[in-house]
């Protein structure tokens, strides 16, 4: 269900009213961005596509837009973004969050980004450019467009290696929970070594498809057991930070399990395929290079207006136009 702030949400509570007003004052950049995003037209794409009164309420749109601005403005990961906003009164104010409001966790933000998708992002970017032209921040008389790719620092992905990486990542987080004294994690069975052995066997069985499929199927079974244990542990956790991290890792491993099952049935054309546990936003890139036909990373579209020598950069994965570059 789409959620918007109302005037009651914006009122200070008694705790905030007792604090100095200076703590809530935004710096010049955030004031300009806040004023820019207050335009009701930025709500239109969300209202048009997601204006439903059913389902669980998600992150308020005003909060989501501002959190995504901070994420891309400062190059933060989702978990770091949540921690930074939690610790900053000014950032909370910018994101329309009172001091008593919980900050949306990283998993919620990731799901919201996937839900809104690139169509919403594209419409928002068009509206941002339109308003920038109205305010004569950019005139758009001359525009140079180029594209490039950025290779991710990951090893070549195979189904077996991805499953082994996912098992290792989830197990490592649970080990940290066990060391911290979390009771729910004490009985966890570490299957990392077993997964590593099978991944090694699969890498040495090149060309032997039946053998590779058999080993990969065994890894799927191990991964499903790890996911099952991780979910039970997460439901009982007191450590919120590691719990969020564990939830995200489990979600990615589940996606790897599903895509591996598809491959085992003969379907190799999988949209939004995960190619790295540690960099899940990386994608396969075909550049027409005979020596290296497929690379793994991100596509970038670079646009430059006559008003600035530095280009505005828009990632093809869901993102927001970097307004700070317009106003700097």
Secondary structure, 3 states (H helix, E strand, C coil): CCCCCCHHHHCCCHHHHCCCHHHHCCCHHHHHHHHHHCCCHHHHHHHHHHCCCCCCCCCCHHHHHHHHHHHHHHCCCHHHHHHHHHHCHHHHHHCCCCCCCCCCCHHHHHHHHHHHHHHHHHHHHHHHHHHHHHCCCCCCCCEEEEEEEEECCCCCCCHHHHHHHHHHHHHHHHHHHHHCCCHHHCCCCCCHHHHHHHHHHHHCCCCCHHHHHHHHHHHHHHHHHHHHHHHHHHCCCCCHHHHHHHHHHHHHHHHHHHHHHHHHCCCCCCCCCCCCCCCCCCEEEECCCCCCCEEEEEEEEEEEECCCCCCEEEECCCCCCCHHHHHC
